[in-house]
Amino acid sequence: MLQPTKEQIINELEKVMREESSREEVVDWAMNFIDCDEMEITDFVAWDFLKVVGGLDMIASPDEYLYSHDDIKKWISDYAEK
């Protein structure tokens, strides 16, 4: 299995921002790659980015996510430049 590119990861995060996908759906998508024992890691920056996205659905309280939309925007900005 090939790992997703930075562009694919950004696309998934943008779906969350546009409310086309839930955080949980994107975490499930990311975890399919992270948990794959046969993953061929070719881009370690994208691999790091994917692991960050794996925590997107963490909660700070029963009605609040740990990471805000501003955090997601920063992730996109930071990893797009690497």
N, CA, C and O of each residue as an XYZ file, in Angstrom:
328
protein
N       0.852     -1.180      0.000
C       0.000      0.000      0.000
C       0.892      1.234      0.000
O       1.841      1.332      0.777
N       0.574      2.163     -0.873
C       1.330      3.408     -0.932
C       0.728      4.417      0.039
O      -0.490      4.482      0.210
N       1.577      5.184      0.657
C       1.095      6.208      1.581
C       0.480      7.360      0.800
O       0.828      7.575     -0.361
N      -0.431      8.102      1.422
C      -1.000      9.271      0.737
C       0.031     10.396      0.640
O       0.965     10.479      1.437
N      -0.162     11.240     -0.340
C       0.714     12.401     -0.518
C       0.253     13.527      0.409
O      -0.839     13.475      0.976
N       1.100     14.540      0.552
C       0.702     15.727      1.323
C      -0.563     16.342      0.734
O      -1.442     16.790      1.470
N      -0.655     16.362     -0.589
C      -1.813     16.951     -1.250
C      -3.087     16.186     -0.915
O      -4.136     16.794     -0.702
N      -3.005     14.864     -0.866
C      -4.171     14.062     -0.512
C      -4.576     14.313      0.948
O      -5.764     14.395      1.259
N      -3.604     14.432      1.822
C      -3.885     14.694      3.230
C      -4.536     16.066      3.388
O      -5.516     16.215      4.119
N      -3.990     17.058      2.702
C      -4.568     18.408      2.746
C      -6.005     18.376      2.236
O      -6.882     19.020      2.812
N      -6.247     17.639      1.171
C      -7.593     17.527      0.623
C      -8.564     16.965      1.662
O      -9.692     17.445      1.773
N      -8.144     15.964      2.415
C      -9.007     15.395      3.458
C      -9.283     16.417      4.558
O     -10.410     16.506      5.046
N      -8.279     17.183      4.949
C      -8.478     18.209      5.972
C      -9.398     19.317      5.480
O     -10.216     19.836      6.240
N      -9.263     19.676      4.216
C     -10.135     20.702      3.649
C     -11.586     20.235      3.612
O     -12.499     21.052      3.731
N     -11.811     18.931      3.449
C     -13.175     18.392      3.513
C     -13.775     18.614      4.904
O     -14.965     18.901      5.035
N     -12.954     18.482      5.925
C     -13.417     18.745      7.295
C     -13.766     20.221      7.435
O     -14.797     20.568      8.011
N     -12.920     21.074      6.915
C     -13.145     22.517      7.018
C     -14.442     22.928      6.303
O     -15.146     23.833      6.753
N     -14.747     22.254      5.187
C     -15.972     22.558      4.425
C     -17.176     21.754      4.932
O     -18.279     21.858      4.395
N     -16.939     20.952      5.978
C     -17.974     20.101      6.575
C     -18.529     19.082      5.589
O     -19.705     18.723      5.647
N     -17.667     18.616      4.677
C     -18.026     17.551      3.736
C     -17.692     16.183      4.328
O     -18.254     15.167      3.917
N     -16.780     16.164      5.288
C     -16.397     14.947      6.009
C     -16.288     15.293      7.480
O     -15.971     16.423      7.852
N     -16.555     14.301      8.303
C     -16.392     14.514      9.740
C     -14.935     14.274     10.124
O     -14.179     13.654      9.377
N     -14.565     14.756     11.259
C     -13.225     14.515     11.784
C     -12.995     13.015     11.933
O     -11.920     12.505     11.619
N     -14.018     12.321     12.417
C     -13.894     10.889     12.639
C     -13.671     10.128     11.330
O     -12.910      9.161     11.292
N     -14.335     10.567     10.261
C     -14.133      9.932      8.953
C     -12.704     10.124      8.471
O     -12.102      9.199      7.927
N     -12.162     11.309      8.664
C     -10.799     11.583      8.214
C      -9.794     10.831      9.083
O      -8.788     10.342      8.570
N     -10.043     10.731     10.368
C      -9.159      9.944     11.241
C      -9.205      8.481     10.818
O      -8.160      7.832     10.752
N     -10.381      7.950     10.532
C     -10.480      6.556     10.062
C      -9.685      6.369      8.784
O      -8.983      5.370      8.629
N      -9.789      7.318      7.871
C      -9.038      7.273      6.613
C      -7.536      7.240      6.906
O      -6.811      6.411      6.356
N      -7.072      8.148      7.777
C      -5.645      8.221      8.111
C      -5.173      6.948      8.813
O      -4.086      6.446      8.530
N      -5.991      6.432      9.725
C      -5.592      5.258     10.494
C      -5.487      4.009      9.621
O      -4.737      3.092      9.957
N      -6.211      3.954      8.522
C      -6.056      2.830      7.589
C      -4.626      2.753      7.073
O      -4.102      1.662      6.850
N      -4.006      3.886      6.887
C      -2.620      3.927      6.437
C      -1.655      3.712      7.599
O      -0.698      2.945      7.495
N      -1.922      4.401      8.706
C      -1.021      4.338      9.856
C      -0.915      2.918     10.401
O       0.168      2.474     10.784
N      -2.038      2.208     10.437
C      -2.062      0.860     10.996
C      -1.668     -0.227     10.007
O      -1.615     -1.402     10.373
N      -1.395      0.138      8.777
C      -1.066     -0.846      7.751
C       0.383     -1.318      7.917
O       1.318     -0.525      7.808
N       0.554     -2.600      8.179
C       1.895     -3.157      8.351
C       2.687     -3.203      7.046
O       3.913     -3.307      7.058
N       1.981     -3.125      5.935
C       2.640     -3.205      4.635
C       2.836     -1.833      3.992
O       3.082     -1.733      2.790
N       2.725     -0.780      4.801
C       2.858      0.581      4.288
C       4.277      0.809      3.776
O       5.258      0.526      4.462
N       4.357      1.317      2.578
C       5.641      1.692      2.003
C       5.808      3.193      2.190
O       5.204      3.989      1.471
N       6.639      3.577      3.169
C       6.838      4.994      3.473
C       7.919      5.544      2.546
O       9.075      5.125      2.596
N       7.522      6.486      1.705
C       8.453      7.080      0.756
C       8.678      8.563      1.013
O       9.640      9.148      0.514
N       7.792      9.166      1.791
C       7.879     10.596      2.082
C       7.645     10.770      3.586
O       6.513     10.693      4.063
N       8.730     11.006      4.319
C       8.624     11.063      5.774
C       7.918     12.331      6.274
O       7.366     12.328      7.375
N       7.926     13.395      5.496
C       7.172     14.596      5.864
C       5.674     14.282      5.788
O       4.922     14.612      6.706
N       5.244     13.648      4.704
C       3.842     13.269      4.567
C       3.453     12.248      5.645
O       2.331     12.277      6.152
N       4.369     11.356      5.988
C       4.107     10.363      7.033
C       3.885     11.054      8.385
O       2.971     10.690      9.125
N       4.714     12.039      8.703
C       4.531     12.829      9.935
C       3.177     13.541      9.918
O       2.449     13.540     10.911
N       2.858     14.139      8.791
C       1.601     14.865      8.623
C       0.423     13.915      8.859
O      -0.533     14.267      9.550
N       0.495     12.736      8.297
C      -0.565     11.747      8.451
C      -0.761     11.382      9.922
O      -1.893     11.234     10.382
N       0.329     11.238     10.649
C       0.231     10.908     12.073
C      -0.414     12.056     12.864
O      -1.153     11.810     13.817
N      -0.142     13.296     12.475
C      -0.795     14.443     13.112
C      -2.304     14.359     12.874
O      -3.097     14.543     13.798
N      -2.688     14.082     11.638
C      -4.107     13.991     11.282
C      -4.787     12.849     12.043
O      -5.992     12.905     12.289
N      -4.046     11.839     12.409
C      -4.595     10.724     13.176
C      -5.157     11.135     14.531
O      -5.915     10.376     15.136
N      -4.802     12.316     15.017
C      -5.314     12.811     16.292
C      -6.375     13.883     16.147
O      -6.742     14.533     17.127
N      -6.867     14.072     14.945
C      -7.811     15.158     14.650
C      -9.091     15.097     15.471
O      -9.691     16.134     15.756
N      -9.514     13.900     15.854
C     -10.795     13.777     16.562
C     -10.655     13.726     18.085
O     -11.615     13.400     18.782
N      -9.474     14.044     18.604
C      -9.298     14.070     20.058
C     -10.181     15.161     20.657
O     -10.345     16.233     20.075
N     -10.743     14.872     21.823
C     -11.642     15.840     22.436
C     -11.016     16.460     23.687
O     -10.290     15.805     24.435
N     -11.323     17.744     23.887
C     -10.853     18.476     25.069
C     -11.890     18.403     26.179
O     -11.550     18.421     27.362
N     -13.153     18.319     25.790
C     -14.274     18.189     26.724
C     -15.391     17.496     25.954
O     -15.271     17.308     24.743
N     -16.459     17.116     26.619
C     -17.522     16.386     25.921
C     -18.104     17.093     24.689
O     -18.640     16.430     23.801
N     -18.008     18.395     24.623
C     -18.580     19.109     23.478
C     -17.568     19.968     22.729
O     -17.944     20.900     22.019
N     -16.282     19.653     22.889
C     -15.254     20.471     22.240
C     -14.078     19.591     21.800
O     -13.565     18.777     22.568
N     -13.670     19.780     20.543
C     -12.485     19.081     20.046
C     -11.224     19.766     20.560
O     -11.221     20.972     20.806
N     -10.168     19.002     20.717
C      -8.891     19.540     21.172
C      -8.306     20.501     20.136
O      -7.738     21.536     20.486
N      -8.454     20.145     18.852
C      -7.889     20.964     17.784
C      -8.989     21.746     17.069
O      -9.997     21.181     16.645
N      -8.775     23.052     16.945
C      -9.751     23.939     16.312
C      -9.521     23.997     14.797
O      -8.561     23.432     14.273
N     -10.419     24.687     14.123
C     -10.237     24.913     12.683
C      -8.968     25.731     12.436
O      -8.307     25.552     11.413
N      -8.628     26.615     13.352
C      -7.380     27.380     13.217
C      -6.172     26.449     13.268
O      -5.205     26.645     12.531
N      -6.221     25.438     14.133
C      -5.140     24.453     14.185
C      -5.026     23.707     12.863
O      -3.925     23.492     12.355
N      -6.161     23.317     12.313
C      -6.162     22.594     11.036
C      -5.575     23.471      9.932
O      -4.779     22.997      9.121
N      -5.962     24.741      9.897
C      -5.403     25.675      8.904
C      -3.889     25.776      9.052
O      -3.166     25.817      8.057
N      -3.414     25.816     10.291
C      -1.971     25.901     10.540
C      -1.275     24.639     10.064
O      -0.212     24.718      9.448
N      -1.850     23.480     10.335
C      -1.261     22.230      9.853
C      -1.128     22.252      8.339
O      -0.081     21.909      7.789
N      -2.213     22.665      7.667
C      -2.196     22.724      6.210
C      -1.094     23.652      5.737
O      -0.321     23.306      4.843
N      -1.023     24.825      6.335
C      -0.016     25.819      5.955
C       1.398     25.296      6.218
O       2.268     25.388      5.352
N       1.621     24.759      7.391
C       2.947     24.284      7.765
C       3.419     23.149      6.870
O       4.552     23.167      6.388
N       2.557     22.160      6.645
C       2.980     20.991      5.876
C       2.999     21.246      4.375
O       3.737     20.577      3.652
N       2.215     22.187      3.895
C       2.247     22.528      2.473
C       3.586     23.125      2.085
O       4.027     22.996      0.943
N       4.240     23.788      3.055
C       5.515     24.457      2.791
C       6.722     23.536      2.939
O       7.823     23.899      2.524
N       6.539     22.361      3.516
C       7.685     21.460      3.753
C       8.008     20.638      2.535
O       8.938     19.833      2.562
